[in-house]
Amino acid sequence: MLAAGINVAVGTDSCASSPNLNLVDDLRLLHTLAPEMPALALWRMATLRAAMAIDMTTKCGQINNGAPANLAIFKTNTSDPLTEILESDALPLGAGRLPGWPSMATWRARDRHASPC
């Protein structure tokens, strides 16, 4: 589908279709099922391509100046950290919002658009 120019996104929707809402675990499963898919392509499906799917690329899916950002930090030891995370069961060392950046609630109030991001 990617080769045909179709935007492919990965996300979670509810615990009805998955035992949890852990997006990294979903990416790990995809990596196991399609090891030929580059790790960067998988991560983009969960970030930028997911934002493209809901027409929200100016507000989420990538780190942009002034846009809300929730980050997860993983310890890695290789020159290919994206693949390393997918091939491990490591949990993030930390996660959260960048200090001083607006919260999603602030963004929604400013934009008057309830973002699912």
N, C-alpha and C positions, 0 to 999 in steps of 0.2 A: 504494500500500500504506500509506503514512504516513497519508493521508486516511482510510483505513479503520481506523486504529488499530493497524496491524501494526507491530511493532518491526522496523526495518530497520537492520542493523549491517553495518559494513565491517571487514574484517580480512585478514590474510595467513595462509596456512597452510603453504605449502612452495614451493620453487623449481620444483616439477613443473608448477604452474599459472601461474607468473609468472617473468619473468627475474630478479627480485630480491624481497626482502621489504620494499621501501620503501613504507610505508603512505601517505606523502605523494604519491608518484607515482601510487598507485592512486586517491587522492582527486582528483588532477589529471586523470586519465583520466575519472573520473565527471563532473567539472566540464565537461570538453570534450563528453562525450556528452549531458549534461543541463544546459545552461547556465542554464535557468530555475530550477534548484534553488538556493536560497540557500546561500551558502558556510557559514553557521553550521549549517545542517541537515546538510551533508556532514561537517563536523568533529564534530558530535555523533554521527553514525553510527559514527565511528571511536573515539569516547571513551565518552560516557555510554551511548549505545544499545548499544555493543558489550559494555559491562559488564552492562547489563540482560539481554542475550541469554544470558549465562552466570551470571546471578543473583549478581553480584559488586559491586553498586553501592556497598556499604559499604566496599569495599577498593580499588577502582580505577574508572577512567572519569571521575573528576573530582578536583579537589584538595580533600582533606579533612584536617582537623587530625589528625595522628598517622598517617595512611596513607602508604604509600610513594608517591613521585612521581618519575617520570622525565620530564624536560622537554626540549624542543628550542626554541632561541631563534633567531628569524629577524629580520633587519633589514627594516623596512618603511618606506615613505615616503608612504603614503596614509591616508585616514581609514577605509579598509576593509581592514585588514591580512589578514583571513582570505581574502578574494577575491584580494588581491594575491599572496599566497603560492601560491594555486592557479593563478594565471595567469602564474607565472614558473617558471623552473627553478632558483631560488635554493636553495642548500643551507643548513642551519642554521649559524649562527655558532658555536654550541656546543650541547652536550647533556649531560645527566647528572642525577644525583640531587641534591635539595636537601640541603645540609649539615645534619647532625644528625637527619635523618629516617631511619626504619628501612629497611633493605634488604628486598627481597622474601624473602631467605633468613630474616631475622629474623621477618618477618611470617608466613611459612609455619610456622616453628617455633612461634611463639606461637599460631597459629590451627590448626595441624596440618591444613592444607588446602593442597594444592599448587595454587596459583593460576596460571592461564595468562597473567595480566596482567603 
